[in-house]
Amino acid sequence: MPPGFSENDLKEEVFRNIRTRDFTCFIENQSLDARNKNNIYWQMRLGVSSESIRETVITEDTSLIIPYKKRARKVLVTGCGPSGFFSAYTLLLAGFDVTIVEQGSTAEIRNKDIIRFEKSGTLNESSNYAFGEGGAGTFSDGKLTSRTKTISKEKRFIFDTYVTAGAPAEIAYLSKPHLGSDNLMKMVIQLRKMFEDKGGKVCFETEVTGIRIKGNKINALETSKGIMDADYFVFATGHSAYKTYKMLIRSGVPFETKPFAIGTRAEHRQDMINLSQWGKPSLPGVSPSEYKLTFNAAGSLPVYSFCMCPGGRVVQATPYHGLSIVNGMSRYRRDTPFANAGIVAAVHPDRLANKKLDALGAIEVLNMLERKFYDFSDSYASPACYISSFLRGKSGPLPSQTSYPLGLVSADFKELLPEEVYHSIRTALKDFCHKIRGFESGVILGLESKTSSPVRAIRDQTGKSHAFENLYVTGEGSGFAGGIVSSAADGIKAALNIIRG
């Protein structure tokens, strides 16, 4: 179907295929094919039913079965992001007594704290882009893509729950669905109400400071509001909760290092990206254009674009004062003049440090790099330079306009990034400039360090820790998930294991 097609256009196309107007249809999948700029179109797969056509198609049941019975067992879930919420919600539907413990604030308060931070530079360490209701995903592009092939039932349950909470119905069929932060803000509030209406409890502004252990089990959490006991414990803290990581590791919860990716973020004019990708500044009925870039060459780390946000903005996503970390976000309409994406190099923490690291050492290496970017300006103003300057190994002038709210400071990134990461990204950018016309006109800014965690929990496939038989570590903070859908599915799998146990 052409860009900008109407519902009537679609029905006429179905009629031409089945030769009857006695039908109903729904969209199963919809993706944009822009490989030929002279013929850009939507490729669609429809489910069609008609009494006039006697044909039966058997489809696989992809419903998630959550067995309910009233249970006397209590579960404490630490973290209110996608993994924590869906773990808690699944357990609640199965009849458990479930409480979510979240160090951050409600979405309403969190939004006010973020607005205040971007105006004044004063950070609330428990209520920011990383911490609070909905997790880091609340203030993001809200991408719902996932490469995992084994979570079809969990994925359907997640999407159905999101639609019930107010997500657009199109997320069920678009090949690259996204929610946008404006929708997510409303949705996480509605999800909380759904959870509480079914008997769940949420303790906001409650930091977990320790765990109490008896034998091979945890029997309670130490929190800023007192001791909380339970039968099962799920930690779904996200990848930014350094304090919680350190507390768990020092308490005997095993973690190991793993490869991750670090780099910076590129920002361009969105109309330039549209022209390069489509050959025109816009398409009717189509969101702004995206890109996905990769570069692999001998003698260089693998480099790729990450979390591309068309029509979005770059934000300061630090969880703690004195660190500087950028991320991208967008609203549902993706209607700002800017596009941004992480440009990152895959690397192991040991390679960054030139020595073997344990989990605490890997966290500290990353922490030092994030501190270095803050110390460059002694503020949340972000180090930046044009991509053309980056390629020449210089700092140079800065753009008069950017979506980043806390200011830019001219910088030479070879002074900031690890040497191998810097040279790999610089080599890759030369290639990217050949792939996307005008790419060198963009700006490089800040440190992108939250593609995934540099450490991973030592656990089984269900999320259960090897150290304690009633502890589950899930989501991005576990090191086994990345993004909203895979994190939520990871939380659901842990919940199903608790239900079966």
C-alpha positions as CSV (number, residue, x, y, z in Angstrom):
1,M,0.0,0.0,0.0
2,P,1.3,3.5,-0.7
3,P,2.2,6.0,2.1
4,G,-0.9,7.8,3.2
5,F,-3.4,5.1,2.2
6,S,-6.9,5.2,3.7
7,E,-9.0,2.5,5.3
8,N,-11.2,2.5,2.1
9,D,-8.0,2.1,0.0
10,L,-7.1,-1.0,2.0
11,K,-10.6,-2.5,1.7
12,E,-10.6,-2.0,-2.1
13,E,-7.3,-3.8,-2.3
14,V,-8.7,-6.7,-0.3
15,F,-11.8,-6.8,-2.6
16,R,-9.5,-7.0,-5.7
17,N,-7.9,-10.1,-4.1
18,I,-11.0,-12.0,-2.8
19,R,-13.7,-10.6,-5.2
20,T,-16.3,-10.1,-2.5
21,R,-17.2,-7.2,-0.3
22,D,-18.6,-9.5,2.4
23,F,-15.5,-9.6,4.7
24,T,-13.9,-8.3,7.8
25,C,-10.1,-7.8,8.2
26,F,-7.4,-6.9,10.6
27,I,-3.7,-6.0,10.1
28,E,-1.3,-8.7,11.2
29,N,1.9,-6.9,10.2
30,Q,2.9,-3.6,8.6
31,S,6.4,-2.5,7.6
32,L,7.7,0.3,5.4
33,D,9.8,-0.7,2.4
34,A,12.0,2.2,1.4
35,R,14.8,0.4,-0.4
36,N,13.8,2.0,-3.7
37,K,13.4,5.7,-3.2
38,N,11.2,5.9,-6.3
39,N,8.8,3.3,-5.0
40,I,8.3,3.5,-1.2
41,Y,5.4,1.5,0.1
42,W,3.9,-0.2,3.1
43,Q,4.2,-4.0,3.0
44,M,1.2,-5.5,4.8
45,R,-0.1,-8.9,5.9
46,L,-3.9,-9.0,6.7
47,G,-6.1,-11.5,8.3
48,V,-9.4,-11.7,6.4
49,S,-12.7,-13.5,7.3
50,S,-15.7,-13.9,5.0
51,E,-18.8,-16.1,5.0
52,S,-18.5,-16.1,1.2
53,I,-15.2,-18.0,1.3
54,R,-15.3,-21.5,2.8
55,E,-11.7,-21.9,4.0
56,T,-10.5,-22.7,7.5
57,V,-7.1,-21.7,8.7
58,I,-5.8,-23.1,12.0
59,T,-3.7,-20.7,13.9
60,E,-1.5,-21.3,16.9
61,D,-2.8,-20.1,20.2
62,T,-0.3,-17.6,21.5
63,S,-2.1,-16.8,24.8
64,L,-0.1,-16.8,28.0
65,I,-1.7,-19.0,30.6
66,I,-1.4,-17.7,34.2
67,P,-3.0,-20.2,36.6
68,Y,-4.8,-18.5,39.5
69,K,-5.3,-19.8,43.0
70,K,-5.3,-18.0,46.3
71,R,-1.8,-18.3,47.7
72,A,-0.4,-17.3,51.1
73,R,3.1,-16.6,49.7
74,K,4.5,-13.0,49.7
75,V,6.7,-11.6,46.9
76,L,8.8,-8.4,47.1
77,V,9.8,-7.0,43.7
78,T,12.5,-4.3,43.7
79,G,12.1,-2.0,40.7
80,C,9.1,-0.6,38.9
81,G,10.4,-0.8,35.3
82,P,9.0,-3.2,32.6
83,S,10.7,-6.2,34.1
84,G,9.7,-5.4,37.7
85,F,6.1,-4.5,36.8
86,F,5.4,-7.5,34.6
87,S,6.9,-9.9,37.1
88,A,4.8,-8.4,39.9
89,Y,1.6,-8.2,37.7
90,T,1.9,-11.8,36.6
91,L,2.4,-13.0,40.2
92,L,-0.5,-10.9,41.3
93,L,-2.8,-12.5,38.6
94,A,-1.6,-15.9,39.9
95,G,-2.8,-15.1,43.4
96,F,0.3,-14.1,45.3
97,D,0.6,-11.2,47.8
98,V,2.9,-8.8,45.8
99,T,4.5,-5.6,46.7
100,I,6.7,-3.5,44.4
101,V,9.5,-1.5,46.1
102,E,10.7,1.5,44.1
103,Q,13.4,3.9,45.2
104,G,12.0,6.6,42.8
105,S,8.8,8.6,42.7
106,T,5.5,8.3,40.9
107,A,5.4,9.3,37.3
108,E,3.7,12.5,38.1
109,I,6.3,13.6,40.6
110,R,9.1,12.2,38.5
111,N,8.1,14.4,35.5
112,K,8.2,17.5,37.7
113,D,11.6,16.6,39.0
114,I,12.9,16.1,35.5
115,I,11.5,19.5,34.3
116,R,13.2,21.1,37.3
117,F,16.5,19.4,36.6
118,E,16.5,20.5,32.9
119,K,15.9,24.1,33.9
120,S,18.2,24.4,36.9
121,G,20.7,21.5,36.6
122,T,19.7,20.3,40.1
123,L,19.4,16.5,40.1
124,N,17.2,14.4,42.4
125,E,19.1,11.2,42.7
126,S,16.0,9.1,43.3
127,S,13.7,10.7,40.7
128,N,15.2,11.3,37.3
129,Y,15.5,9.8,33.8
130,A,16.9,6.6,35.2
131,F,14.9,6.1,38.4
132,G,11.2,6.2,39.2
133,E,7.9,4.7,38.1
134,G,8.2,2.9,34.8
135,G,12.0,2.8,34.9
136,A,14.3,4.3,32.3
137,G,11.9,3.3,29.6
138,T,9.2,5.8,30.7
139,F,11.3,8.7,29.3
140,S,12.5,7.1,26.1
141,D,11.3,6.5,22.6
142,G,9.3,3.5,23.9
143,K,10.5,1.1,21.3
144,L,8.8,-2.3,21.4
145,T,11.0,-4.2,19.1
146,S,12.8,-7.4,20.2
147,R,15.0,-9.9,18.4
148,T,14.2,-12.7,20.8
149,K,12.2,-15.4,19.0
150,T,11.1,-17.5,22.0
151,I,8.8,-15.0,23.8
152,S,5.7,-14.9,21.5
153,K,3.3,-15.6,24.4
154,E,4.9,-13.2,26.7
155,K,5.1,-10.5,24.0
156,R,1.4,-10.8,23.3
157,F,0.6,-10.6,27.0
158,I,2.8,-7.5,27.3
159,F,1.2,-5.8,24.2
160,D,-2.4,-6.6,25.3
161,T,-1.7,-5.2,28.7
162,Y,-0.2,-2.0,27.2
163,V,-3.2,-1.6,24.9
164,T,-5.5,-2.0,28.0
165,A,-3.5,0.7,29.7
166,G,-3.9,3.1,26.7
167,A,-1.3,2.2,24.2
168,P,-2.3,2.7,20.5
169,A,-3.7,-0.5,19.0
170,E,-1.2,-0.4,16.1
171,I,1.6,-1.7,18.4
172,A,0.1,-5.2,17.7
173,Y,1.0,-5.1,14.0
174,L,3.6,-2.4,13.2
175,S,7.0,-4.0,12.5
176,K,8.7,-1.2,14.5
177,P,6.1,-0.2,17.1
178,H,6.9,2.6,19.6
179,L,4.9,4.3,22.3
180,G,6.6,7.7,22.9
181,S,7.2,9.2,26.3
182,D,3.9,11.1,26.3
183,N,1.9,7.9,26.0
184,L,4.2,6.1,28.4
185,M,3.7,8.7,31.1
186,K,-0.1,8.1,31.0
187,M,0.3,4.3,30.6
188,V,2.5,3.7,33.6
189,I,0.0,5.5,35.8
190,Q,-2.8,3.4,34.4
191,L,-0.7,0.2,34.9
192,R,-0.2,1.1,38.5
193,K,-4.0,1.6,39.0
194,M,-4.6,-1.8,37.3
195,F,-2.1,-3.4,39.7
196,E,-3.5,-1.7,42.8
197,D,-7.1,-2.4,41.8
198,K,-6.2,-6.2,41.8
199,G,-4.7,-5.9,45.3
200,G,-1.1,-5.2,44.5
201,K,0.9,-2.6,46.6
202,V,3.6,-0.2,45.5
203,C,6.0,1.5,47.9
204,F,7.6,4.5,46.2
205,E,10.5,6.5,47.5
206,T,11.7,3.4,49.3
207,E,15.4,2.5,48.7
208,V,16.6,-1.1,49.3
209,T,19.8,-0.8,51.3
210,G,20.5,-4.4,52.2
211,I,19.3,-8.0,52.3
212,R,18.9,-10.4,55.3
213,I,20.0,-13.9,54.7
214,K,19.2,-17.2,56.5
215,G,20.9,-20.2,55.1
216,N,20.5,-20.4,51.4
217,K,17.5,-18.0,51.4
218,I,16.8,-14.3,51.7
219,N,14.2,-13.6,54.4
220,A,13.9,-9.8,54.3
221,L,14.9,-6.6,52.7
222,E,16.4,-3.7,54.6
223,T,14.9,-0.5,53.2
224,S,14.9,3.2,53.9
225,K,11.5,2.7,55.4
226,G,12.2,-0.4,57.5
227,I,12.5,-4.2,57.3
228,M,10.2,-5.9,54.7
229,D,9.9,-9.7,54.7
230,A,8.7,-12.1,52.0
231,D,8.9,-15.7,50.7
232,Y,10.3,-14.7,47.2
233,F,12.4,-11.7,46.1
234,V,12.7,-10.3,42.6
235,F,15.4,-7.7,41.8
236,A,14.6,-5.8,38.6
237,T,16.6,-2.7,39.2
238,G,17.7,-1.7,35.7
239,H,21.2,-1.1,34.5
240,S,21.8,2.2,36.3
241,A,21.4,1.2,39.9
242,Y,25.1,1.0,40.8
243,K,24.4,1.2,44.6
244,T,22.1,-1.8,44.4
245,Y,24.5,-3.7,42.3
246,K,27.3,-3.2,44.8
247,M,25.0,-4.1,47.7
248,L,24.0,-7.4,46.1
249,I,27.6,-8.3,45.1
250,R,28.9,-7.6,48.6
251,S,26.0,-9.6,50.1
252,G,27.1,-12.7,48.1
253,V,24.9,-12.5,45.0
254,P,27.2,-13.5,42.2
255,F,27.8,-11.4,39.1
256,E,30.3,-11.7,36.3
257,T,31.6,-9.2,33.7
258,K,30.4,-9.3,30.1
259,P,30.8,-7.4,26.8
260,F,28.8,-4.2,26.4
261,A,29.1,-1.1,24.2
262,I,30.0,2.6,24.8
263,G,30.4,5.6,22.7
264,T,28.5,8.9,22.1
265,R,25.3,10.2,20.6
266,A,24.9,11.7,17.1
267,E,22.3,14.4,16.4
268,H,21.1,15.6,13.0
269,R,18.4,17.6,11.4
270,Q,15.5,15.2,10.8
271,D,14.7,16.6,7.4
272,M,18.3,15.7,6.3
273,I,17.8,12.1,7.4
274,N,14.5,11.9,5.6
275,L,16.0,13.3,2.3
276,S,18.9,10.8,2.5
277,Q,16.7,7.8,3.3
278,W,13.6,8.6,1.2
279,G,14.8,11.2,-1.3
280,K,12.1,13.6,0.0
281,P,11.6,15.6,3.2
282,S,8.5,13.7,4.4
283,L,6.0,11.0,3.5
284,P,2.2,11.3,4.1
285,G,1.1,9.1,7.0
286,V,4.6,7.9,7.8
287,S,6.7,8.8,10.9
288,P,10.1,10.4,10.3
289,S,12.8,8.2,8.8
290,E,15.1,6.1,10.9
291,Y,18.5,4.6,10.1
292,K,20.5,1.5,11.3
293,L,24.2,1.5,10.7
294,T,26.9,-1.1,11.4
295,F,30.7,-1.2,10.8
296,N,33.1,-4.1,11.2
297,A,36.7,-4.0,10.0
298,A,39.9,-5.7,11.0
299,G,41.8,-3.8,13.7
300,S,38.7,-2.0,14.9
301,L,36.0,-2.7,17.4
302,P,32.6,-3.4,16.0
303,V,30.6,-0.1,15.8
304,Y,26.9,0.4,15.4
305,S,24.0,2.8,15.8
306,F,21.9,2.3,18.9
307,C,18.4,3.4,20.0
308,M,17.8,5.7,17.0
309,C,15.2,8.3,17.9
310,P,13.7,10.1,14.9
311,G,12.0,13.4,15.7
312,G,13.4,13.2,19.2
313,R,15.7,14.9,21.6
314,V,18.9,14.1,23.6
315,V,18.6,14.1,27.4
316,Q,20.9,13.9,30.4
317,A,20.2,10.4,31.8
318,T,22.5,10.3,34.8
319,P,21.2,8.6,37.9
320,Y,23.7,10.2,40.3
321,H,25.3,13.6,40.7
322,G,28.7,14.1,39.2
323,L,28.2,11.7,36.3
324,S,27.2,12.6,32.8
325,I,25.4,10.1,30.5
326,V,23.3,11.0,27.5
327,N,20.3,9.1,26.0
328,G,17.6,9.7,23.4
329,M,13.9,10.1,23.8
330,S,10.9,11.1,21.7
331,R,7.1,11.6,21.9
332,Y,4.7,9.5,20.0
333,R,4.4,11.9,17.1
334,R,8.2,12.2,16.8
335,D,7.8,15.8,15.7
336,T,10.9,17.7,16.8
337,P,13.3,18.9,14.1
338,F,16.0,16.6,15.3
339,A,17.0,13.0,15.0
340,N,19.5,11.3,17.3
341,A,21.2,7.9,17.8
342,G,23.9,6.3,19.9
343,I,27.1,5.6,18.0
344,V,28.8,2.9,20.1
345,A,31.6,0.4,20.0
346,A,31.3,-3.1,21.4
347,V,34.0,-3.9,24.0
348,H,34.7,-6.0,27.1
349,P,35.4,-4.1,30.4
350,D,38.7,-6.0,30.7
351,R,39.8,-4.5,27.4
352,L,39.0,-1.0,28.6
353,A,41.0,-1.5,31.8
354,N,43.8,-3.6,30.2
355,K,43.4,-6.1,33.0
356,K,41.1,-8.7,34.3
357,L,38.2,-7.2,36.3
358,D,35.6,-8.6,38.6
359,A,32.0,-7.2,38.6
360,L,32.7,-4.4,41.1
361,G,35.8,-3.4,39.1
362,A,33.8,-3.2,35.8
363,I,31.2,-1.0,37.4
364,E,33.9,1.3,38.7
365,V,35.6,1.6,35.3
366,L,32.4,2.7,33.8
367,N,31.7,5.0,36.7
368,M,35.0,6.7,36.2
369,L,34.4,7.3,32.5
370,E,30.9,8.8,33.3
371,R,32.6,11.0,35.9
372,K,35.2,12.1,33.4
373,F,32.5,13.5,31.1
374,Y,30.9,15.4,33.9
375,D,34.3,16.8,35.1
376,F,35.1,18.1,31.6
377,S,32.7,21.0,32.1
378,D,32.1,20.5,35.9
379,S,28.4,20.6,35.0
380,Y,25.7,18.7,32.9
381,A,26.7,20.7,29.9
382,S,27.6,18.1,27.4
383,P,31.0,17.8,25.5
384,A,30.2,18.1,21.8
385,C,31.6,18.7,18.4
386,Y,30.5,18.4,14.7
387,I,31.0,15.0,13.2
388,S,33.2,16.7,10.6
389,S,35.4,18.0,13.4
390,F,35.5,14.6,15.1
391,L,36.8,13.1,11.8
392,R,39.6,15.7,11.7
393,G,40.5,15.0,15.3
394,K,39.6,18.5,16.5
395,S,37.0,20.3,18.7
396,G,35.8,23.3,16.6
397,P,32.6,25.4,16.8
398,L,29.2,24.3,18.1
399,P,25.8,24.4,16.5
400,S,23.4,27.2,17.4
401,Q,20.6,24.8,17.9
402,T,20.4,21.4,19.6
403,S,17.7,19.4,21.4
404,Y,19.9,18.9,24.4
405,P,18.5,21.1,27.2
406,L,21.6,21.7,29.5
407,G,24.0,23.2,27.0
408,L,27.0,22.1,24.9
409,V,30.8,22.6,25.5
410,S,33.2,22.2,22.6
411,A,35.4,19.1,23.1
412,D,38.0,17.0,21.4
413,F,36.7,13.4,22.1
414,K,40.1,11.8,21.9
415,E,40.7,13.4,25.3
416,L,37.5,11.8,26.7
417,L,36.8,8.4,25.1
418,P,39.0,5.4,25.6
419,E,41.6,5.4,22.9
420,E,40.5,2.2,21.1
421,V,36.8,3.2,21.3
422,Y,37.6,6.7,19.9
423,H,39.6,5.4,16.9
424,S,37.0,2.7,16.1
425,I,34.1,5.2,16.2
426,R,36.1,7.7,14.1
427,T,36.8,5.0,11.5
428,A,33.2,3.9,11.5
429,L,31.9,7.5,11.1
430,K,33.9,7.8,7.8
431,D,31.9,4.8,6.6
432,F,28.6,6.1,7.9
433,C,29.2,9.4,6.0
434,H,29.3,7.4,2.7
435,K,26.1,5.5,3.6
436,I,24.0,8.6,4.6
437,R,24.5,11.7,2.6
438,G,25.1,14.7,4.9
439,F,25.9,12.6,7.9
440,E,29.1,14.6,8.6
441,S,26.9,17.7,9.2
442,G,25.6,16.2,12.5
443,V,26.9,16.8,16.0
444,I,28.5,14.3,18.3
445,L,27.7,14.9,22.0
446,G,28.1,13.3,25.4
447,L,28.8,9.8,26.6
448,E,26.4,6.9,25.6
449,S,27.2,4.2,28.3
450,K,23.8,2.6,28.9
451,T,23.4,0.3,25.9
452,S,23.5,-2.6,28.4
453,S,25.1,-3.5,31.7
454,P,28.9,-4.4,31.9
455,V,28.0,-7.1,34.4
456,R,25.6,-10.1,34.4
457,A,24.0,-12.0,37.2
458,I,25.0,-15.6,37.5
459,R,21.6,-17.3,37.3
460,D,19.6,-20.0,35.6
461,Q,17.3,-19.5,32.5
462,T,14.3,-18.6,34.7
463,G,16.2,-15.8,36.4
464,K,16.9,-17.6,39.7
465,S,20.2,-16.6,41.3
466,H,22.8,-19.4,41.9
467,A,23.3,-18.0,45.4
468,F,19.8,-18.1,46.9
469,E,16.9,-20.3,46.1
470,N,14.3,-17.6,46.5
471,L,16.1,-14.7,44.7
472,Y,15.5,-13.8,41.1
473,V,17.5,-11.2,39.2
474,T,15.7,-10.0,36.0
475,G,15.6,-7.4,33.2
476,E,18.3,-5.1,32.0
477,G,19.9,-5.0,35.4
478,S,20.5,-8.8,35.2
479,G,22.5,-8.4,32.0
480,F,20.2,-10.8,30.1
481,A,17.8,-8.4,28.6
482,G,17.8,-5.1,26.6
483,G,14.8,-2.9,25.9
484,I,11.2,-2.8,27.1
485,V,9.9,-6.0,25.6
486,S,12.8,-8.4,26.4
487,S,13.0,-7.0,30.0
488,A,9.3,-7.4,30.6
489,A,9.4,-10.9,29.2
490,D,12.4,-11.8,31.4
491,G,10.3,-10.6,34.4
492,I,7.3,-12.7,33.3
493,K,9.5,-15.8,33.0
494,A,10.8,-15.4,36.5
495,A,7.2,-15.0,37.8
496,L,6.1,-18.2,35.9
497,N,8.9,-20.1,37.6
498,I,7.8,-18.9,41.0
499,I,4.2,-19.9,40.2
500,R,5.3,-23.4,39.1
501,G,7.5,-23.8,42.2
